[in-house]
Amino acid sequence: MRIVIQKAARRLTVWNEAGACLFSCPVALGSQPIGPKEKEGDGKTPEGDYFVCLKKIGKYGPSLGVSYPSEKDALGQGAPESLTACIRERALRNERPPWGTALGGEIYIHGGGVQSDWTAGCVALRDEDAETVYRMVEVGTEIRIESGE
């Protein structure tokens, strides 16, 4: 399984290992949707390769944690080596990276609606679509977030 989010198209697609589309739906992004996430509070949705690092039922229903920041994000933003090493180690175990750092974190794929780009950097779906995707994927599922701009 693989999730691909195309920011410019405002679309999430779930693909199987054979490259067949299993599900596709519209999305809403962070309040500042153009460009990759750079820091906590910038309102941007990250871009790059991640994985589902946790599943939970949260404020916006079924939610998939996105493993932002990745090692590549940390290196590109000049994070301390100790933080980069921690992110690298947790990624090897499909665990959640450190959140609450200057890089930001707590990025989810969740419900709440797609009427506009309203999140703090998450990927929002219609509630029924969030439930469908939640049931389809497991922790460790690859996520690619593309700009498409």
C-alpha positions in Angstrom: 0.0 0.0 0.0 1.0 3.5 -0.7 -0.7 6.9 -0.1 0.0 9.7 -2.6 -1.2 13.2 -1.9 -1.0 15.7 -4.7 -1.2 19.1 -3.1 -1.9 21.1 -6.3 -4.7 18.7 -7.3 -6.0 18.5 -3.7 -6.2 14.8 -4.1 -5.3 11.7 -2.0 -4.9 8.3 -3.7 -4.3 4.9 -2.1 -2.4 2.5 -4.4 -1.7 -1.2 -4.0 1.7 -2.9 -4.5 0.7 -3.7 -8.2 0.2 0.0 -8.9 -3.6 -0.1 -9.0 -5.7 2.7 -7.6 -7.8 1.4 -4.6 -9.3 4.7 -3.5 -9.1 8.4 -4.3 -10.7 11.5 -2.7 -10.4 15.3 -2.4 -8.3 16.9 0.4 -7.8 20.2 2.1 -4.4 21.4 3.2 -2.7 23.8 5.6 -3.8 27.4 5.5 -0.6 28.3 3.5 -0.6 25.4 1.0 2.2 26.5 -1.4 5.7 25.2 -0.6 7.0 22.6 1.8 6.7 22.9 5.6 9.7 24.6 7.1 8.9 25.2 10.8 6.4 25.0 13.5 3.4 27.2 13.0 4.0 28.1 9.3 0.6 26.6 8.2 2.2 24.6 5.5 1.6 20.9 4.6 4.9 19.0 4.3 6.3 17.7 1.0 8.3 14.5 0.6 8.4 10.9 1.6 6.9 9.8 4.9 5.0 6.8 6.4 2.0 6.3 8.7 3.6 6.5 12.1 0.5 6.0 14.2 -3.3 5.5 14.0 -5.7 7.1 16.5 -9.2 8.4 16.9 -8.8 12.1 17.5 -10.6 15.4 17.5 -11.3 15.0 13.7 -12.2 11.3 13.9 -10.0 8.5 12.5 -6.5 10.0 12.1 -3.2 8.8 10.5 0.0 10.3 11.9 2.4 11.4 9.2 6.1 10.8 10.0 7.0 14.5 9.6 9.8 15.6 10.1 11.8 13.1 8.2 15.6 12.9 8.3 15.7 14.8 5.0 13.5 17.6 6.5 15.8 17.8 9.5 19.0 17.9 7.4 17.5 20.5 5.0 16.5 22.7 7.8 19.8 22.5 9.7 18.5 20.7 12.7 21.0 19.6 15.4 22.6 16.2 14.7 21.1 14.8 17.9 17.6 15.5 16.6 18.4 14.2 13.1 19.8 11.0 14.6 16.7 10.5 16.8 14.4 11.0 13.7 16.6 8.4 11.8 16.4 5.8 14.5 12.7 6.1 15.0 12.1 5.9 11.2 13.9 2.6 11.2 11.4 1.3 13.6 8.3 2.9 11.9 7.9 5.0 15.0 6.7 8.6 15.4 9.5 11.2 15.0 9.9 13.8 17.8 7.1 16.3 17.6 7.1 19.7 19.3 10.5 20.8 18.0 11.2 23.9 15.9 10.6 21.8 12.8 7.0 21.2 13.7 5.1 18.0 13.8 1.8 16.4 14.7 0.8 16.3 11.0 -2.2 14.0 10.4 -4.4 12.8 7.7 -7.8 13.2 9.3 -11.5 14.2 8.7 -13.1 17.6 9.1 -14.0 18.5 5.6 -12.5 19.8 2.4 -14.4 23.0 1.9 -11.1 25.1 2.0 -7.5 24.9 3.1 -8.0 25.3 6.8 -5.6 23.1 8.8 -2.4 24.0 10.5 -0.5 21.7 8.1 -2.5 18.5 8.2 -4.3 16.8 5.2 -8.1 17.0 5.8 -10.6 14.6 4.2 -14.3 14.3 4.3 -15.2 12.3 7.4 -16.4 9.3 5.5 -13.2 9.3 3.4 -11.1 9.5 6.5 -12.8 6.4 7.8 -12.2 4.6 4.6 -8.5 5.4 4.4 -8.1 4.6 8.1 -9.5 1.1 7.6 -7.3 0.5 4.5 -3.8 1.2 5.8 -1.5 0.2 8.6 1.3 1.8 10.5 4.3 1.8 8.2 2.3 2.5 5.0 4.3 4.8 2.7 3.1 8.3 2.2 4.3 10.6 -0.6 3.2 14.3 -0.5 3.9 16.0 -3.9 3.7 19.7 -4.5 2.6 19.5 -8.2 2.9 23.3 -8.4 
